[in-house]
Amino acid sequence: MPDPAAAPRLPATRLSAFYGAYFLPIGITLPFWPVWMAGRGLDAGEIGLVLGLGVGLKVVTNPLAAMVADRLGERRRPMIVLSTAAFAGFSLYLGAHGFWTILAVTLLVQAVSPPVMPLAETLSMLAVRRHGVDYARVRLWGSLTFIAGSVGGGWALAQAGADAIYWMSLSAFGLAAAASWLLPDLRPDPSPGPRPAPLVLLRDGRFLLFLGACACIQGGHGVYYGFSTLDWRAAGLSEATIGWLWAEGVIAEIALFAVGGALVARTGPVALLVAAGLGGAVRWSITAATVSLPVLFVVQALHALTFAAAHLGAIYFIARTAPPALSATVQAVYAAVVAGLVMGLSLRVSGLIYDAHGRLAYLAMAVLCLGGGVLAGVLLWRHGDAKGD
């Protein structure tokens, strides 16, 4: 007799494996790719521009890929194509030297790799609705491999130099491409009636408030993502210590993901966004003031709020409010604006501010997060918490 409890296991296992493979190269490159670029002769301003333009490309590529996926009614096949192209594109960094060549390869990789994640999120939400999969517990496997990447990357950088970061990252991109073939082939049900136009999102006041809050909170990570490793190295922290600091933030993220399903059910998505904004204001204010290792160790735990709570709030808000026929497109617009346009601008501006003022650049991030918390509060006040939408 079939085991009813076994129904969600297969899609959950396949999705967990993919998240784990996808976030492994991110765990390596996010903390240490600026070091690799610095080793190839780029200064902080050029690194910020490369990172910012690469991330900003999501504004175009994420919605395009998602609209194609929505038109096809598929998720898995576009993810396979994009993941394989990302692996092939990343291999071109081997011969990249100097600003323009590195920028060109970055734009190629960033055109095909980031669109994978919005598709993965919508595929996961299909699994949540159809098989009772716990999204937060599936997603935490990505956080676990992020830790492995950041700790392993710090060790490799200390032992073998910046070129080791490239080879580790290339191997991890290959693993992600292979894992995409294991994804479940879940497809959204066709919606009755006329297909809603994607531009209707831009006339929805609730969605715009949500988008603004998320953009400010996630954009507030610009200095951290782009320059914390360089700043901590300049302050005398070892590569291994820096790797563990990154890992600690993600451990806090995993702890929140482990109880994420119950937490969203209890508080609702928008309340998590409010908490994330306030947590970011505190986190970046303290990070601007000190590089004391004990203080950094305590403050890094706030990553559970600034990233994980914001991410869970956003994914569940979209799942509960987006029209089913536009699920991939809505997820991609969110990713394009928040992780693309705003994060790209944040990285670029962060490079300029960090060049001029060092770690005081974190104060700008604190203000940005506070603004996001205020917008989330307005959303909560005007529209409620989307608990049962």
C-alpha positions as CSV (number, residue, x, y, z in Angstrom):
1,M,0.0,0.0,0.0
2,P,1.5,3.4,-0.9
3,D,2.8,5.5,1.9
4,P,0.9,8.9,1.9
5,A,3.8,10.5,3.7
6,A,6.1,9.6,0.8
7,A,4.2,11.8,-1.7
8,P,6.1,15.0,-1.1
9,R,9.5,13.3,-0.6
10,L,10.6,12.9,-4.2
11,P,9.9,16.4,-5.5
12,A,11.3,17.8,-2.1
13,T,14.5,15.7,-2.5
14,R,15.0,16.8,-6.1
15,L,14.3,20.4,-5.3
16,S,16.6,20.3,-2.3
17,A,19.4,18.8,-4.5
18,F,19.0,21.6,-7.0
19,Y,19.0,24.4,-4.4
20,G,22.1,22.8,-2.9
21,A,23.9,22.7,-6.2
22,Y,22.8,26.1,-7.3
23,F,23.9,28.0,-4.2
24,L,27.3,26.3,-4.0
25,P,28.9,28.5,-6.6
26,I,27.2,31.5,-5.0
27,G,28.8,30.7,-1.7
28,I,32.2,30.7,-3.3
29,T,31.8,33.8,-5.6
30,L,29.8,36.1,-3.5
31,P,32.4,36.6,-0.7
32,F,35.5,36.0,-2.8
33,W,34.9,36.9,-6.5
34,P,35.9,40.6,-5.8
35,V,39.2,39.2,-4.6
36,W,39.7,37.3,-7.8
37,M,38.9,40.5,-9.8
38,A,41.3,42.5,-7.7
39,G,43.9,39.9,-8.5
40,R,43.3,40.6,-12.2
41,G,44.0,44.3,-11.7
42,L,40.6,45.9,-11.1
43,D,40.2,48.6,-8.4
44,A,37.2,48.9,-6.1
45,G,35.3,51.3,-8.4
46,E,35.7,48.9,-11.4
47,I,34.7,45.9,-9.2
48,G,31.6,47.7,-8.1
49,L,30.8,48.7,-11.7
50,V,31.3,45.1,-13.0
51,L,29.2,43.7,-10.1
52,G,26.5,46.4,-10.5
53,L,26.1,46.0,-14.3
54,G,26.1,42.2,-14.1
55,V,23.4,42.2,-11.4
56,G,21.5,45.0,-13.2
57,L,21.2,42.9,-16.3
58,K,18.6,40.8,-14.4
59,V,16.1,43.7,-15.1
60,V,16.0,42.5,-18.7
61,T,16.9,38.8,-18.7
62,N,14.8,37.6,-15.7
63,P,11.4,38.8,-17.0
64,L,12.2,37.6,-20.6
65,A,13.1,34.1,-19.4
66,A,10.0,34.0,-17.1
67,M,7.7,35.2,-19.9
68,V,9.0,32.4,-22.1
69,A,8.5,29.9,-19.3
70,D,5.0,31.1,-18.7
71,R,4.2,30.9,-22.4
72,L,5.6,27.4,-22.6
73,G,3.9,26.4,-19.4
74,E,7.2,24.9,-18.3
75,R,9.8,25.4,-15.6
76,R,12.3,22.5,-15.8
77,R,13.4,22.7,-19.4
78,P,14.2,26.4,-19.4
79,M,16.1,25.9,-16.2
80,I,18.2,23.1,-17.8
81,V,19.1,25.3,-20.8
82,L,20.0,28.4,-18.6
83,S,22.1,26.4,-16.1
84,T,24.1,24.7,-18.8
85,A,24.7,28.1,-20.5
86,A,25.9,29.6,-17.2
87,F,28.4,26.8,-16.8
88,A,29.7,27.3,-20.3
89,G,29.9,31.1,-19.9
90,F,31.7,30.9,-16.6
91,S,34.5,28.9,-18.2
92,L,35.4,31.9,-20.3
93,Y,36.7,33.7,-17.2
94,L,39.9,31.6,-17.6
95,G,41.1,33.8,-20.4
96,A,39.7,37.1,-19.0
97,H,42.2,39.8,-18.0
98,G,41.4,43.5,-17.5
99,F,38.2,45.4,-17.0
100,W,36.5,45.1,-20.4
101,T,37.1,41.4,-20.9
102,I,36.0,40.6,-17.3
103,L,32.9,42.8,-17.8
104,A,32.0,41.1,-21.1
105,V,32.2,37.6,-19.5
106,T,30.3,38.8,-16.5
107,L,27.4,40.2,-18.6
108,L,27.2,36.8,-20.4
109,V,27.1,34.8,-17.2
110,Q,24.7,37.2,-15.6
111,A,22.4,37.0,-18.6
112,V,21.7,33.3,-18.1
113,S,22.4,32.3,-14.5
114,P,20.1,34.6,-12.4
115,P,16.9,33.8,-14.3
116,V,17.1,30.2,-13.1
117,M,16.2,31.1,-9.5
118,P,12.8,32.8,-10.1
119,L,11.9,29.7,-12.1
120,A,13.1,27.5,-9.2
121,E,11.0,29.5,-6.8
122,T,7.8,29.1,-8.8
123,L,8.5,25.4,-9.3
124,S,8.9,25.1,-5.6
125,M,5.6,26.8,-4.9
126,L,3.9,24.4,-7.3
127,A,5.4,21.6,-5.2
128,V,4.1,23.3,-2.1
129,R,0.6,23.4,-3.4
130,R,0.4,20.0,-5.0
131,H,2.6,17.8,-2.8
132,G,2.7,19.7,0.6
133,V,6.4,20.4,0.3
134,D,7.8,22.6,3.0
135,Y,9.5,25.3,1.0
136,A,11.6,26.7,3.8
137,R,13.1,23.3,4.6
138,V,13.8,22.7,0.9
139,R,15.4,26.1,0.5
140,L,17.7,25.7,3.5
141,W,19.8,23.2,1.6
142,G,20.9,26.1,-0.6
143,S,22.0,27.9,2.5
144,L,24.0,24.8,3.7
145,T,25.9,24.6,0.5
146,F,26.5,28.3,0.6
147,I,28.3,27.8,3.9
148,A,30.3,25.0,2.3
149,G,31.3,27.3,-0.5
150,S,32.2,30.3,1.7
151,V,34.2,28.2,4.2
152,G,35.9,26.2,1.4
153,G,36.5,29.3,-0.6
154,G,38.2,31.0,2.3
155,W,40.4,28.0,2.9
156,A,41.3,27.7,-0.8
157,L,42.1,31.4,-1.1
158,A,44.4,31.2,1.9
159,Q,46.1,28.0,0.7
160,A,46.3,28.4,-3.1
161,G,45.4,32.0,-4.0
162,A,42.7,33.7,-6.0
163,D,42.9,31.3,-9.0
164,A,41.6,28.5,-6.8
165,I,38.4,30.5,-6.5
166,Y,37.9,30.3,-10.2
167,W,38.3,26.5,-10.4
168,M,36.1,25.8,-7.4
169,S,33.4,28.1,-8.9
170,L,33.6,26.5,-12.3
171,S,33.2,23.0,-10.9
172,A,30.2,24.2,-8.8
173,F,28.5,25.7,-11.8
174,G,28.9,22.3,-13.6
175,L,27.3,20.6,-10.6
176,A,24.4,23.0,-10.8
177,A,23.9,22.3,-14.5
178,A,23.8,18.6,-13.8
179,A,21.4,19.0,-10.9
180,S,18.9,20.8,-13.1
181,W,18.2,17.5,-15.0
182,L,16.9,16.0,-11.7
183,L,14.2,18.6,-11.2
184,P,10.5,17.5,-11.1
185,D,8.6,18.5,-14.3
186,L,5.7,20.2,-12.6
187,R,3.7,22.6,-14.8
188,P,1.1,25.2,-13.8
189,D,-2.5,24.5,-14.5
190,P,-3.9,26.6,-17.4
191,S,-6.0,29.5,-16.1
192,P,-9.5,29.9,-17.4
193,G,-10.4,33.1,-19.2
194,P,-8.1,35.7,-20.8
195,R,-4.5,35.8,-19.8
196,P,-3.8,38.8,-17.5
197,A,-1.3,41.3,-18.9
198,P,2.1,41.5,-17.0
199,L,1.9,45.3,-17.0
200,V,-1.1,45.1,-14.7
201,L,1.4,44.6,-11.9
202,L,2.7,48.1,-12.3
203,R,-0.8,49.5,-11.5
204,D,-1.2,47.5,-8.3
205,G,-0.5,49.7,-5.3
206,R,0.0,46.7,-3.0
207,F,2.5,45.1,-5.3
208,L,4.4,48.4,-5.7
209,L,4.7,48.9,-2.0
210,F,5.8,45.3,-1.6
211,L,8.4,45.8,-4.3
212,G,9.7,49.0,-2.8
213,A,10.1,47.4,0.7
214,C,12.0,44.4,-0.7
215,A,14.2,46.5,-2.9
216,C,15.3,48.7,0.0
217,I,15.9,45.8,2.4
218,Q,17.8,43.6,-0.1
219,G,19.6,46.5,-1.7
220,G,20.9,47.3,1.8
221,H,23.2,44.4,1.4
222,G,25.3,46.1,-1.3
223,V,28.3,47.0,0.8
224,Y,28.3,43.6,2.5
225,Y,28.1,41.6,-0.7
226,G,30.6,43.7,-2.6
227,F,33.2,44.9,-0.1
228,S,33.0,43.3,3.3
229,T,35.7,40.7,2.4
230,L,38.0,43.4,1.1
231,D,37.3,45.6,4.2
232,W,37.8,42.7,6.6
233,R,41.0,41.7,4.9
234,A,42.3,45.3,5.1
235,A,41.5,45.3,8.8
236,G,43.7,42.2,9.3
237,L,41.1,39.4,9.5
238,S,42.3,36.2,7.9
239,E,40.6,34.6,4.9
240,A,39.5,31.6,7.0
241,T,38.0,33.9,9.6
242,I,36.2,35.9,6.9
243,G,34.8,32.6,5.4
244,W,33.5,31.7,8.8
245,L,31.9,35.1,9.3
246,W,30.0,34.6,6.0
247,A,29.1,31.1,7.0
248,E,27.8,32.3,10.4
249,G,25.4,34.6,8.7
250,V,24.1,31.8,6.6
251,I,23.8,29.4,9.7
252,A,21.5,32.0,11.2
253,E,19.6,32.0,7.9
254,I,19.3,28.2,8.0
255,A,17.9,28.4,11.6
256,L,15.1,30.7,10.5
257,F,14.4,28.6,7.3
258,A,14.1,25.5,9.5
259,V,11.0,27.0,11.2
260,G,10.0,29.2,8.3
261,G,6.8,27.5,7.3
262,A,5.4,27.7,10.8
263,L,6.7,31.3,11.2
264,V,5.0,32.5,8.0
265,A,1.7,30.8,9.1
266,R,1.9,32.6,12.4
267,T,3.0,36.1,11.4
268,G,2.2,36.4,7.8
269,P,4.7,37.5,5.0
270,V,4.6,41.3,5.5
271,A,5.4,41.2,9.2
272,L,8.6,39.4,8.2
273,L,9.5,42.2,5.9
274,V,9.0,44.8,8.7
275,A,11.3,42.8,10.9
276,A,13.9,42.5,8.2
277,G,14.0,46.2,7.5
278,L,14.4,47.1,11.2
279,G,17.0,44.3,11.6
280,G,19.0,45.8,8.7
281,A,19.1,49.2,10.2
282,V,20.6,47.8,13.3
283,R,23.0,45.4,11.6
284,W,24.6,47.9,9.2
285,S,24.8,50.7,11.8
286,I,26.9,48.5,14.0
287,T,29.0,47.0,11.1
288,A,29.9,50.6,10.1
289,A,31.2,51.3,13.6
290,T,33.6,48.4,14.3
291,V,35.6,45.4,12.9
292,S,35.8,43.9,16.4
293,L,35.6,40.1,15.8
294,P,33.3,39.4,18.8
295,V,30.9,42.2,17.7
296,L,30.9,41.0,14.1
297,F,30.2,37.5,15.4
298,V,27.1,38.7,17.2
299,V,25.9,41.1,14.4
300,Q,26.2,38.4,11.7
301,A,23.4,36.5,13.3
302,L,21.1,39.3,12.1
303,H,21.4,37.8,8.6
304,A,18.5,35.7,9.7
305,L,16.4,38.8,9.6
306,T,17.9,40.9,6.9
307,F,18.0,38.2,4.3
308,A,16.1,35.1,5.4
309,A,13.0,36.8,6.9
310,A,12.9,39.2,3.9
311,H,13.2,36.3,1.4
312,L,10.6,34.1,3.0
313,G,8.2,37.1,3.3
314,A,8.7,37.9,-0.4
315,I,8.3,34.4,-1.7
316,Y,5.1,33.7,0.3
317,F,3.6,37.1,-0.5
318,I,4.0,36.4,-4.2
319,A,2.7,32.9,-3.9
320,R,-0.5,34.2,-2.1
321,T,-1.2,37.2,-4.3
322,A,0.1,36.6,-7.8
323,P,-2.3,35.4,-10.6
324,P,-1.4,31.7,-11.3
325,A,-0.9,32.3,-15.1
326,L,1.7,35.0,-14.3
327,S,3.5,33.2,-11.4
328,A,6.9,33.0,-13.1
329,T,6.6,36.5,-14.5
330,V,5.7,38.0,-11.2
331,Q,8.6,36.2,-9.5
332,A,10.9,37.4,-12.3
333,V,9.8,41.0,-12.0
334,Y,10.4,40.8,-8.3
335,A,13.9,39.4,-8.9
336,A,14.6,41.8,-11.7
337,V,13.8,44.9,-9.7
338,V,15.1,43.8,-6.3
339,A,18.1,41.6,-7.1
340,G,18.7,43.2,-10.4
341,L,18.1,46.9,-10.8
342,V,18.3,48.0,-7.2
343,M,21.1,45.6,-6.2
344,G,23.0,46.6,-9.3
345,L,22.7,50.3,-8.4
346,S,23.5,49.5,-4.7
347,L,26.7,47.7,-5.7
348,R,27.8,50.5,-8.0
349,V,27.1,53.2,-5.4
350,S,28.6,51.1,-2.7
351,G,31.8,50.9,-4.6
352,L,32.0,54.7,-4.9
353,I,31.1,55.3,-1.3
354,Y,33.4,52.6,0.0
355,D,36.3,54.1,-2.1
356,A,35.7,57.5,-0.5
357,H,34.7,56.6,3.1
358,G,35.6,53.0,3.8
359,R,33.3,51.0,6.0
360,L,31.2,54.1,6.8
361,A,29.4,53.2,3.6
362,Y,27.4,50.7,5.7
363,L,25.5,53.7,7.2
364,A,23.9,54.3,3.8
365,M,22.8,50.7,3.9
366,A,21.3,51.2,7.3
367,V,19.2,54.1,6.0
368,L,18.1,52.0,3.0
369,C,16.9,49.2,5.2
370,L,15.1,51.5,7.6
371,G,13.2,52.9,4.6
372,G,12.3,49.4,3.5
373,G,10.9,48.6,7.0
374,V,8.8,51.8,6.8
375,L,7.4,50.8,3.4
376,A,6.6,47.3,4.7
377,G,4.8,48.9,7.7
378,V,2.7,51.0,5.3
379,L,1.9,47.8,3.3
380,L,0.9,46.1,6.5
381,W,-1.3,49.0,7.7
382,R,-3.1,49.5,4.3
383,H,-3.5,46.0,3.0
384,G,-3.0,43.5,5.8
385,D,-0.6,40.6,5.9
386,A,-1.7,38.4,3.0
387,K,-2.0,35.5,5.5
388,G,-4.8,33.8,3.6
389,D,-4.9,35.5,0.2
